[in-house]
Amino acid sequence: MANRSEADLLRIDSEVALTLSGIALGATDEETRTRTTIAARKAFDTIARLRWRTELTDAQREKLDTNLQRLQTELRSLGQII
C-alpha cells in the first residue's frame, strides 16, 4: 500500500509541477513567472530524486516519465538548465 501511495504522490506532484510551469509560461508578470518557475523546478528535482526510491508499475513509470519529460521541456523553455 505504501508503494501505491508513494507512486500516487509522485504522479500528483508531477501534475502540480506541470500546472506551475504552465502558469509560468503564460505569465506576463515577471514575479509570477519567476516564483512559479522556481516552484516547478523544486518539484521536478524532488520527483526525479524520489522516483528511483519508489517501486512503480510499468504504467505508473510510463505516466511519470511522460510528465517529467514534458516538465523538463517546459522548464528549459523557461531558462532552466537541467
C-alpha positions as CSV (number, residue, x, y, z in Angstrom):
1,M,0.0,0.0,0.0
2,A,2.8,2.4,0.8
3,N,4.3,2.0,-2.7
4,R,0.9,2.8,-4.3
5,S,0.6,5.9,-2.1
6,E,4.2,7.0,-3.0
7,A,3.5,6.4,-6.7
8,D,0.3,8.4,-6.4
9,L,2.1,11.2,-4.6
10,L,4.8,11.4,-7.3
11,R,2.1,11.4,-10.1
12,I,0.1,14.2,-8.4
13,D,3.3,16.2,-7.7
14,S,4.3,15.9,-11.4
15,E,0.8,17.2,-12.4
16,V,1.1,20.1,-10.0
17,A,4.5,20.9,-11.3
18,L,3.2,20.9,-14.9
19,T,0.4,23.3,-13.8
20,L,3.0,25.6,-12.3
21,S,5.3,25.5,-15.3
22,G,2.2,26.2,-17.5
23,I,1.4,29.2,-15.3
24,A,5.0,30.4,-15.6
25,L,5.0,30.0,-19.4
26,G,1.8,32.1,-19.7
27,A,2.7,34.7,-17.1
28,T,3.1,38.3,-18.2
29,D,4.2,39.4,-14.7
30,E,7.9,38.7,-14.1
31,E,7.4,37.9,-10.4
32,T,4.8,35.3,-11.1
33,R,6.9,33.8,-13.8
34,T,9.9,33.6,-11.5
35,R,8.0,32.3,-8.5
36,T,6.2,29.6,-10.4
37,T,9.3,28.5,-12.3
38,I,11.2,28.1,-9.1
39,A,8.4,26.0,-7.5
40,A,8.1,23.8,-10.6
41,R,11.9,23.3,-10.7
42,K,11.9,22.3,-7.0
43,A,9.1,19.8,-7.7
44,F,11.0,18.4,-10.7
45,D,14.2,17.9,-8.7
46,T,12.3,16.2,-5.8
47,I,10.3,13.9,-8.1
48,A,13.4,13.0,-10.1
49,R,15.3,12.1,-6.8
50,L,12.4,10.2,-5.2
51,R,11.2,8.3,-8.3
52,W,14.2,5.9,-8.1
53,R,13.3,5.0,-4.5
54,T,9.7,4.2,-5.3
55,E,8.6,0.9,-6.8
56,L,6.4,1.7,-9.8
57,T,4.3,-0.4,-12.1
58,D,5.1,-0.1,-15.8
59,A,2.0,2.1,-16.3
60,Q,2.9,4.3,-13.4
61,R,6.5,4.6,-14.6
62,E,5.4,5.5,-18.2
63,K,3.0,8.2,-17.0
64,L,5.5,9.7,-14.6
65,D,8.3,9.6,-17.2
66,T,6.0,11.3,-19.7
67,N,5.1,14.0,-17.2
68,L,8.8,14.5,-16.3
69,Q,9.9,14.8,-19.9
70,R,7.2,17.4,-20.6
71,L,8.1,19.3,-17.4
72,Q,11.8,19.2,-18.4
73,T,11.0,20.7,-21.8
74,E,8.8,23.4,-20.2
75,L,11.5,24.2,-17.6
76,R,14.1,24.5,-20.3
77,S,12.0,26.9,-22.2
78,L,11.7,28.9,-19.0
79,G,15.5,29.2,-18.9
80,Q,16.3,26.4,-16.5
81,I,19.4,24.3,-17.1
82,I,18.6,20.7,-16.5
